[in-house]
Amino acid sequence: MIEALKDDAIIDKVGGRFKLASLIHKRYNELLQGSRPLVKREEGMTDLETIIEEIMQDKVAIDYANSDVAAPDRAK
């Protein structure tokens, strides 16, 4: 799963390496604070793998209006 970080598809999906790092950081903090994963967690799946899967499935995006992580339907 972490191999997805080596692919330019995820970088292009978010809009750049720095935006990707920011999105991962913000979503990781949300998960640490108790937010539920937006994708089904397979056994042994790490938080980082969960976040990458959420990004690949367009479940999370950066909400530029509020400078926060949001589901794509709220990010508009």
Helices and strands as residue ranges (DSSP letters): G 2-6, H 8-14, H 17-32, H 47-56, E 61-63, E 68-70
